[in-house]
């Protein structure tokens, strides 16, 4: 073959080869997922009934332990801000009014809060309350009408080592005066 024929052959063959390569790669693309209409045309949906009658708690299994009911008091901070929301507490000579307590501890761990509650019961002469306000457990001390009375206890608590003690507004139980 001569040089002229080889040159013509190269010029014709190169574009054909490039076209073949492009077409072969174009066929490798994935097809789009079937649309909802195409799925509906396919096989009908088969529903299998489920047996939900089994209750694992009905087994006499020793691994299952029922915990005792919690006796936590829920937080009661509702009422008007100006004070004197009164509610007789079961004829016990106590009335529930909007007042103040000193919060000495807060944690999301019930065990830690119960431990602190027991410690506070020993160290303080005032009533101690363990309150669950999701997700936290709060230990509060005292029942005071005024913020000044509660602040006196807060200062005492800080001296006793409760560095994060602070006064909070809450419904408190006070004797009739």
Rosetta blueprint (number, residue, H / E / L):
1 X L
2 X L
3 X H
4 X H
5 X H
6 X H
7 X H
8 X H
9 X H
10 X H
11 X H
12 X H
13 X H
14 X H
15 X H
16 X H
17 X H
18 X H
19 X H
20 X H
21 X H
22 X H
23 X H
24 X H
25 X H
26 X H
27 X L
28 X L
29 X L
30 X L
31 X L
32 X L
33 X L
34 X L
35 X L
36 X H
37 X H
38 X H
39 X H
40 X H
41 X H
42 X L
43 X L
44 X L
45 X L
46 X L
47 X L
48 X L
49 X L
50 X L
51 X L
52 X L
53 X L
54 X L
55 X L
56 X H
57 X H
58 X H
59 X L
60 X L
61 X L
62 X L
63 X L
64 X L
65 X L
66 X L
67 X L
68 X L
69 X L
70 X L
71 X L
72 X L
73 X E
74 X E
75 X L
76 X L
77 X L
78 X L
79 X L
80 X L
81 X L
82 X L
83 X L
84 X L
85 X L
86 X L
87 X E
88 X E
89 X L
90 X L
91 X L
92 X L
93 X L
94 X E
95 X E
96 X E
97 X E
98 X E
99 X E
100 X E
101 X E
102 X E
103 X E
104 X E
105 X E
106 X E
107 X E
108 X L
109 X L
110 X H
111 X H
112 X H
113 X H
114 X H
115 X H
116 X H
117 X H
118 X H
119 X H
120 X H
121 X H
122 X H
123 X H
124 X L
125 X L
126 X L
127 X L
128 X E
129 X E
130 X E
131 X E
132 X E
133 X E
134 X L
135 X L
136 X E
137 X E
138 X E
139 X E
140 X E
141 X E
142 X E
143 X E
144 X E
145 X L
146 X L
147 X H
148 X H
149 X H
150 X H
151 X H
152 X H
153 X H
154 X H
155 X H
156 X H
157 X H
158 X H
159 X H
160 X L
161 X L
162 X L
163 X L
164 X L
165 X L
166 X E
167 X E
168 X E
169 X E
170 X E
171 X E
172 X E
173 X E
174 X E
175 X E
176 X L
177 X L
